[in-house]
Amino acid sequence: MPFIVILLQQTLKIKFVMEVITFESEAYKALVGKIEKIAGYVAEAQLTSEEKKEAWLDSNQLAEALGISTRTLQRLRDENLISYSMLRGRCMYKLSEVERCLEERTIRCKPQTLKDFRKNYLTRTGNDKKG
């Protein structure tokens, strides 16, 4: 059974002309699916623009969040283990970058793959430094 879609078109004389278009239900469902897919892409694009508003932490905030001293944080900067930016004489850290650095250096208790085991070994022995 075909669906009936009514479209309104505005003419130059500000009169409305109705035009009836009919097509098969499968074509209608396909069209609705494509529209929903496009809406998903738009929602995803808006989400990524929100994520661009990155959270930044200063040294005191980050040290408190990690449970370390500001001196330890300075040591991490000196050894290039954590990236930072200087803003008006203050060290600022991108939260996503800190999370990435932590994830890189996390040692898994029970490695599931040979890759995890190798990563744990290299991290523990300090041989993971690229240079």
C-alpha positions as CSV (number, residue, x, y, z in Angstrom):
1,M,0.0,0.0,0.0
2,P,1.6,3.3,-1.1
3,F,2.0,6.2,1.4
4,I,0.7,9.6,0.4
5,V,2.9,12.6,1.2
6,I,1.5,16.1,0.8
7,L,4.0,18.8,0.0
8,L,3.2,22.5,0.1
9,Q,4.8,24.8,-2.4
10,Q,4.5,28.5,-2.0
11,T,3.9,30.5,-5.2
12,L,4.9,34.0,-5.9
13,K,1.4,35.3,-5.3
14,I,1.4,34.0,-1.7
15,K,-1.0,31.3,-2.6
16,F,-0.4,27.7,-1.5
17,V,-0.6,25.0,-4.0
18,M,-0.8,21.4,-2.7
19,E,0.8,18.6,-4.6
20,V,0.2,15.0,-3.8
21,I,3.2,12.6,-4.3
22,T,2.8,8.9,-3.9
23,F,5.5,6.2,-3.7
24,E,6.0,2.7,-2.3
25,S,6.3,2.1,1.4
26,E,9.8,0.5,1.0
27,A,11.0,3.7,-0.7
28,Y,9.4,5.8,2.1
29,K,11.1,3.7,4.7
30,A,14.5,4.0,2.9
31,L,14.1,7.8,2.8
32,V,13.3,8.0,6.5
33,G,16.3,5.8,7.2
34,K,18.6,8.1,5.2
35,I,17.1,11.2,7.0
36,E,17.8,9.5,10.4
37,K,21.3,8.7,9.3
38,I,21.9,12.4,8.3
39,A,20.5,13.5,11.7
40,G,22.9,11.2,13.4
41,Y,25.9,12.8,11.5
42,V,24.7,16.3,12.5
43,A,24.4,15.3,16.1
44,E,27.9,13.8,16.1
45,A,29.3,16.9,14.5
46,Q,27.8,19.0,17.2
47,L,29.2,16.7,19.9
48,T,32.8,17.0,18.5
49,S,32.5,20.8,18.5
50,E,31.6,20.6,22.2
51,E,34.5,18.4,22.9
52,K,36.8,21.0,21.4
53,K,36.2,23.1,24.5
54,E,39.0,21.3,26.3
55,A,39.4,21.4,30.0
56,W,42.8,22.8,31.2
57,L,44.2,22.3,34.7
58,D,47.0,24.3,36.4
59,S,49.8,22.6,38.4
60,N,48.0,22.7,41.7
61,Q,44.8,21.3,40.4
62,L,46.5,18.5,38.5
63,A,48.7,17.6,41.4
64,E,45.7,17.4,43.7
65,A,43.7,15.3,41.2
66,L,46.6,12.9,40.7
67,G,47.5,12.8,44.4
68,I,51.1,13.9,43.8
69,S,53.2,16.9,44.8
70,T,53.8,19.8,42.5
71,R,57.5,18.9,42.7
72,T,56.7,15.5,41.3
73,L,54.7,17.2,38.6
74,Q,57.8,19.4,37.8
75,R,59.9,16.2,37.6
76,L,57.4,14.7,35.1
77,R,57.7,17.9,33.0
78,D,61.5,17.9,33.2
79,E,61.6,14.2,32.0
80,N,59.2,15.0,29.2
81,L,56.7,12.5,30.5
82,I,53.8,14.9,30.6
83,S,53.1,17.7,28.1
84,Y,52.1,21.2,29.2
85,S,51.8,24.8,28.0
86,M,52.9,28.0,29.6
87,L,50.3,30.7,30.0
88,R,51.2,33.9,31.9
89,G,54.0,32.1,33.7
90,R,51.8,29.2,34.8
91,C,52.0,25.6,33.6
92,M,48.7,24.4,32.2
93,Y,47.8,20.8,31.3
94,K,45.2,19.6,28.8
95,L,43.1,17.0,30.6
96,S,42.8,14.7,27.6
97,E,46.6,14.8,27.2
98,V,47.1,13.8,30.9
99,E,44.6,11.0,30.5
100,R,46.4,9.8,27.3
101,C,49.8,9.8,29.2
102,L,48.4,7.9,32.1
103,E,46.8,5.3,29.7
104,E,50.2,4.9,27.9
105,R,52.0,4.1,31.1
106,T,49.4,2.0,32.8
107,I,50.6,-1.5,33.6
108,R,47.9,-4.1,33.3
109,C,47.8,-6.6,36.2
110,K,46.9,-9.5,34.0
111,P,48.0,-9.0,30.4
112,Q,45.6,-10.7,28.0
113,T,47.8,-10.6,24.9
114,L,51.5,-10.8,24.0
115,K,51.3,-7.1,23.0
116,D,50.1,-6.2,26.6
117,F,52.8,-8.3,28.2
118,R,55.5,-6.7,26.0
119,K,54.1,-3.2,26.8
120,N,54.2,-4.0,30.6
121,Y,57.7,-5.3,30.4
122,L,59.0,-2.3,28.4
123,T,57.2,0.2,30.7
124,R,58.6,-1.5,33.9
125,T,62.2,-1.6,32.6
126,G,62.2,1.9,31.2
127,N,63.0,0.6,27.7
128,D,59.8,2.2,26.3
129,K,61.4,5.6,25.7
130,K,61.5,6.5,22.1
131,G,64.7,8.2,21.2
